[in-house]
Amino acid sequence: MQVTVRDNNVDQALRALKKKMQREGVFREMKLRRNYEKPSEKRAREKAEAIRRSRKLLRKRLEREGY
């Protein structure tokens, strides 16, 4: 990952870097890897995330269609 610093504006470059890292999911990955996660817990978490994603998608689809 690379960010260019323009006009010695390090603060703006840091903000851009944080935004890129957030989009790539680096912070989330670091948080997950901080502690060991049992395989059964990982499966349960991933299943819950999938359910959450599908419900959100369904909600957006229904909202778009006007129900």
TAURDA-V427367 format. One line per field, one symbol per residue. burial: + if it has 24 or more other ideal C-beta (glycine too) atoms within 12 Angstrom, else -. Layout:
burial=???
This chain:
burial=-------------------------------------------------------------------
